[in-house]
C-alpha cells in the first residue's frame, strides 16, 4: 500500500496496526516513495503443542551417564 505523508500522519495508528499484521506501507511525497513502514519482527506463528508427535524418538537410556572415554573428551 502507498500513502502520502499527510495521510500517514493523520492515520498513523491504523497504519501501524496494518504493519503489525504483516503489511508494508510505502510513504510518498508528491507521489514519489520516500519511506517504507515495516514491522520490526515477523508475525509470530501460533504454536500448537503436539504437532511433532510420533516424529521424535527418545531412547529409554537418554539420561544415563556417558561412557568414561566420552566424558574425558569434555574435560580435556
VMD Tcl script that builds the backbone (N, CA, C; Angstrom):
set m [mol new atoms 228]
animate dup $m
set s [atomselect $m all]
$s set {name element resname resid chain x y z} {
  {N N UNK 1 A 0.837 -1.168 0.000}
  {CA C UNK 1 A 0.000 0.000 0.000}
  {C C UNK 1 A 0.881 1.230 0.000}
  {N N UNK 2 A 0.493 2.252 -0.744}
  {CA C UNK 2 A 1.228 3.516 -0.761}
  {C C UNK 2 A 0.297 4.621 -0.277}
  {N N UNK 3 A 0.826 5.514 0.532}
  {CA C UNK 3 A 0.042 6.594 1.126}
  {C C UNK 3 A 0.899 7.849 1.171}
  {N N UNK 4 A 0.272 9.025 1.052}
  {CA C UNK 4 A 1.080 10.246 1.094}
  {C C UNK 4 A 1.365 10.645 2.543}
  {N N UNK 5 A 2.305 11.544 2.724}
  {CA C UNK 5 A 2.766 11.910 4.064}
  {C C UNK 5 A 1.637 12.462 4.925}
  {N N UNK 6 A 0.815 13.324 4.363}
  {CA C UNK 6 A -0.284 13.907 5.147}
  {C C UNK 6 A -1.228 12.815 5.654}
  {N N UNK 7 A -1.606 11.890 4.773}
  {CA C UNK 7 A -2.485 10.786 5.193}
  {C C UNK 7 A -1.801 9.905 6.232}
  {N N UNK 8 A -0.497 9.688 6.075}
  {CA C UNK 8 A 0.241 8.858 7.032}
  {C C UNK 8 A 0.216 9.488 8.418}
  {N N UNK 9 A 0.386 10.809 8.486}
  {CA C UNK 9 A 0.341 11.487 9.784}
  {C C UNK 9 A -1.058 11.401 10.388}
  {N N UNK 10 A -2.057 11.527 9.560}
  {CA C UNK 10 A -3.434 11.501 10.035}
  {C C UNK 10 A -3.846 10.117 10.527}
  {N N UNK 11 A -3.355 9.065 9.868}
  {CA C UNK 11 A -3.801 7.692 10.150}
  {C C UNK 11 A -2.680 6.803 10.686}
  {N N UNK 12 A -1.705 7.385 11.382}
  {CA C UNK 12 A -0.534 6.617 11.817}
  {C C UNK 12 A -0.903 5.396 12.660}
  {N N UNK 13 A -1.812 5.546 13.603}
  {CA C UNK 13 A -2.176 4.406 14.469}
  {C C UNK 13 A -2.724 3.235 13.666}
  {N N UNK 14 A -3.616 3.523 12.720}
  {CA C UNK 14 A -4.181 2.424 11.926}
  {C C UNK 14 A -3.135 1.839 10.978}
  {N N UNK 15 A -2.214 2.663 10.492}
  {CA C UNK 15 A -1.140 2.142 9.634}
  {C C UNK 15 A -0.236 1.201 10.423}
  {N N UNK 16 A 0.066 1.563 11.664}
  {CA C UNK 16 A 0.906 0.697 12.497}
  {C C UNK 16 A 0.214 -0.633 12.746}
  {N N UNK 17 A -1.091 -0.628 12.949}
  {CA C UNK 17 A -1.824 -1.892 13.123}
  {C C UNK 17 A -1.699 -2.755 11.877}
  {N N UNK 18 A -1.786 -2.152 10.706}
  {CA C UNK 18 A -1.662 -2.914 9.461}
  {C C UNK 18 A -0.256 -3.494 9.310}
  {N N UNK 19 A 0.741 -2.691 9.688}
  {CA C UNK 19 A 2.129 -3.150 9.613}
  {C C UNK 19 A 2.350 -4.310 10.580}
  {N N UNK 20 A 1.796 -4.203 11.789}
  {CA C UNK 20 A 1.925 -5.300 12.761}
  {C C UNK 20 A 1.287 -6.577 12.245}
  {N N UNK 21 A 0.295 -6.447 11.383}
  {CA C UNK 21 A -0.375 -7.615 10.797}
  {C C UNK 21 A 0.406 -8.183 9.613}
  {N N UNK 22 A 1.546 -7.543 9.261}
  {CA C UNK 22 A 2.393 -8.089 8.207}
  {C C UNK 22 A 2.420 -7.288 6.919}
  {N N UNK 23 A 1.627 -6.232 6.820}
  {CA C UNK 23 A 1.591 -5.432 5.613}
  {C C UNK 23 A 2.744 -4.415 5.605}
  {N N UNK 24 A 3.203 -4.031 4.426}
  {CA C UNK 24 A 4.196 -2.979 4.287}
  {C C UNK 24 A 3.490 -1.738 3.759}
  {N N UNK 25 A 3.871 -0.575 4.273}
  {CA C UNK 25 A 3.263 0.678 3.844}
  {C C UNK 25 A 4.363 1.578 3.283}
  {N N UNK 26 A 4.168 2.041 2.065}
  {CA C UNK 26 A 5.099 2.969 1.426}
  {C C UNK 26 A 4.553 4.381 1.644}
  {N N UNK 27 A 5.406 5.275 2.134}
  {CA C UNK 27 A 5.013 6.665 2.345}
  {C C UNK 27 A 5.646 7.486 1.227}
  {N N UNK 28 A 4.792 8.294 0.564}
  {CA C UNK 28 A 5.248 9.045 -0.605}
  {C C UNK 28 A 5.080 10.549 -0.399}
  {N N UNK 29 A 5.945 11.285 -1.079}
  {CA C UNK 29 A 5.833 12.749 -1.138}
  {C C UNK 29 A 5.639 13.106 -2.605}
  {N N UNK 30 A 4.546 13.776 -2.888}
  {CA C UNK 30 A 4.213 14.151 -4.278}
  {C C UNK 30 A 4.215 12.930 -5.193}
  {N N UNK 31 A 3.726 11.803 -4.671}
  {CA C UNK 31 A 3.625 10.587 -5.484}
  {C C UNK 31 A 4.909 9.790 -5.603}
  {N N UNK 32 A 6.014 10.277 -5.036}
  {CA C UNK 32 A 7.290 9.552 -5.113}
  {C C UNK 32 A 7.573 8.886 -3.770}
  {N N UNK 33 A 7.800 7.572 -3.756}
  {CA C UNK 33 A 8.084 6.859 -2.499}
  {C C UNK 33 A 9.331 7.417 -1.823}
  {N N UNK 34 A 9.226 7.681 -0.510}
  {CA C UNK 34 A 10.373 8.200 0.244}
  {C C UNK 34 A 10.691 7.358 1.476}
  {N N UNK 35 A 9.735 6.525 1.924}
  {CA C UNK 35 A 9.973 5.714 3.124}
  {C C UNK 35 A 9.081 4.482 3.073}
  {N N UNK 36 A 9.521 3.472 3.825}
  {CA C UNK 36 A 8.733 2.244 3.928}
  {C C UNK 36 A 8.530 1.943 5.400}
  {N N UNK 37 A 7.276 1.708 5.773}
  {CA C UNK 37 A 6.927 1.360 7.146}
  {C C UNK 37 A 6.750 -0.152 7.195}
  {N N UNK 38 A 7.631 -0.825 7.973}
  {CA C UNK 38 A 7.582 -2.286 8.074}
  {C C UNK 38 A 7.681 -2.690 9.539}
  {N N UNK 39 A 7.246 -3.890 9.832}
  {CA C UNK 39 A 7.330 -4.419 11.187}
  {C C UNK 39 A 8.776 -4.739 11.528}
  {N N UNK 40 A 9.136 -4.562 12.797}
  {CA C UNK 40 A 10.488 -4.902 13.234}
  {C C UNK 40 A 10.701 -6.404 13.307}
  {N N UNK 41 A 9.672 -7.123 13.619}
  {CA C UNK 41 A 9.782 -8.581 13.728}
  {C C UNK 41 A 8.659 -9.214 12.913}
  {N N UNK 42 A 8.958 -10.341 12.264}
  {CA C UNK 42 A 7.885 -11.005 11.525}
  {C C UNK 42 A 6.788 -11.462 12.481}
  {N N UNK 43 A 5.566 -11.529 12.012}
  {CA C UNK 43 A 4.491 -12.010 12.887}
  {C C UNK 43 A 4.806 -13.409 13.392}
  {N N UNK 44 A 4.556 -13.635 14.659}
  {CA C UNK 44 A 4.838 -14.931 15.247}
  {C C UNK 44 A 3.727 -15.916 14.909}
  {N N UNK 45 A 4.154 -17.094 14.506}
  {CA C UNK 45 A 3.188 -18.149 14.229}
  {C C UNK 45 A 2.650 -18.685 15.557}
  {N N UNK 46 A 1.414 -19.048 15.550}
  {CA C UNK 46 A 0.812 -19.625 16.746}
  {C C UNK 46 A 1.329 -21.048 16.890}
  {N N UNK 47 A 1.920 -21.338 18.056}
  {CA C UNK 47 A 2.455 -22.677 18.303}
  {C C UNK 47 A 1.334 -23.622 18.694}
  {N N UNK 48 A 1.401 -24.835 18.169}
  {CA C UNK 48 A 0.419 -25.848 18.511}
  {C C UNK 48 A 1.151 -27.058 19.082}
  {N N UNK 49 A 1.022 -27.283 20.388}
  {CA C UNK 49 A 1.685 -28.424 21.011}
  {C C UNK 49 A 1.244 -29.739 20.373}
  {N N UNK 50 A 2.202 -30.632 20.251}
  {CA C UNK 50 A 1.895 -31.974 19.767}
  {C C UNK 50 A 2.003 -32.160 18.272}
  {N N UNK 51 A 2.416 -31.139 17.524}
  {CA C UNK 51 A 2.464 -31.281 16.067}
  {C C UNK 51 A 3.582 -32.218 15.600}
  {N N UNK 52 A 4.583 -32.493 16.457}
  {CA C UNK 52 A 5.674 -33.399 16.091}
  {C C UNK 52 A 5.502 -34.775 16.736}
  {N N UNK 53 A 4.329 -35.019 17.302}
  {CA C UNK 53 A 4.086 -36.301 17.965}
  {C C UNK 53 A 4.352 -37.455 16.986}
  {N N UNK 54 A 5.122 -38.416 17.439}
  {CA C UNK 54 A 5.442 -39.578 16.620}
  {C C UNK 54 A 6.664 -39.390 15.736}
  {N N UNK 55 A 7.200 -38.183 15.641}
  {CA C UNK 55 A 8.355 -37.924 14.797}
  {C C UNK 55 A 9.660 -37.919 15.582}
  {N N UNK 56 A 9.576 -37.844 16.896}
  {CA C UNK 56 A 10.768 -37.780 17.738}
  {C C UNK 56 A 10.809 -39.019 18.616}
  {N N UNK 57 A 11.961 -39.665 18.624}
  {CA C UNK 57 A 12.123 -40.861 19.446}
  {C C UNK 57 A 13.174 -40.567 20.502}
  {N N UNK 58 A 12.813 -40.786 21.767}
  {CA C UNK 58 A 13.741 -40.590 22.876}
  {C C UNK 58 A 14.076 -41.968 23.433}
  {N N UNK 59 A 15.353 -42.290 23.416}
  {CA C UNK 59 A 15.809 -43.585 23.894}
  {C C UNK 59 A 15.520 -43.727 25.395}
  {N N UNK 60 A 15.260 -44.947 25.842}
  {CA C UNK 60 A 14.982 -45.192 27.260}
  {C C UNK 60 A 16.163 -44.788 28.147}
  {N N UNK 61 A 17.396 -44.839 27.613}
  {CA C UNK 61 A 18.566 -44.513 28.426}
  {C C UNK 61 A 19.136 -43.129 28.096}
  {N N UNK 62 A 18.294 -42.221 27.605}
  {CA C UNK 62 A 18.793 -40.915 27.184}
  {C C UNK 62 A 19.457 -40.138 28.318}
  {N N UNK 63 A 19.082 -40.397 29.563}
  {CA C UNK 63 A 19.668 -39.655 30.678}
  {C C UNK 63 A 20.698 -40.475 31.459}
  {N N UNK 64 A 21.138 -41.586 30.881}
  {CA C UNK 64 A 22.177 -42.401 31.523}
  {C C UNK 64 A 23.514 -41.674 31.433}
  {N N UNK 65 A 24.408 -41.927 32.387}
  {CA C UNK 65 A 25.738 -41.296 32.334}
  {C C UNK 65 A 26.474 -41.666 31.044}
  {N N UNK 66 A 27.292 -40.752 30.556}
  {CA C UNK 66 A 28.088 -41.005 29.365}
  {C C UNK 66 A 29.247 -41.937 29.710}
  {N N UNK 67 A 29.729 -42.679 28.724}
  {CA C UNK 67 A 30.898 -43.531 28.961}
  {C C UNK 67 A 32.109 -42.664 29.340}
  {N N UNK 68 A 33.021 -43.246 30.112}
  {CA C UNK 68 A 34.188 -42.514 30.612}
  {C C UNK 68 A 35.019 -41.882 29.498}
  {N N UNK 69 A 35.205 -42.600 28.378}
  {CA C UNK 69 A 36.049 -42.047 27.304}
  {C C UNK 69 A 35.428 -40.780 26.697}
  {N N UNK 70 A 34.130 -40.701 26.627}
  {CA C UNK 70 A 33.477 -39.508 26.107}
  {C C UNK 70 A 33.522 -38.389 27.156}
  {N N UNK 71 A 33.325 -38.721 28.407}
  {CA C UNK 71 A 33.402 -37.726 29.473}
  {C C UNK 71 A 34.785 -37.075 29.522}
  {N N UNK 72 A 35.843 -37.881 29.309}
  {CA C UNK 72 A 37.207 -37.352 29.302}
  {C C UNK 72 A 37.385 -36.284 28.211}
  {N N UNK 73 A 36.778 -36.513 27.082}
  {CA C UNK 73 A 36.894 -35.540 25.966}
  {C C UNK 73 A 36.293 -34.179 26.338}
  {N N UNK 74 A 35.294 -34.168 27.188}
  {CA C UNK 74 A 34.694 -32.913 27.610}
  {C C UNK 74 A 35.607 -32.149 28.565}
  {N N UNK 75 A 36.438 -32.861 29.286}
  {CA C UNK 75 A 37.271 -32.233 30.294}
  {C C UNK 75 A 38.717 -32.028 29.852}
  {N N UNK 76 A 39.014 -32.307 28.607}
  {CA C UNK 76 A 40.415 -32.132 28.161}
  {C C UNK 76 A 40.617 -30.846 27.430}
}
mol reanalyze $m
mol bondsrecalc $m
mol representation Tube
mol addrep $m
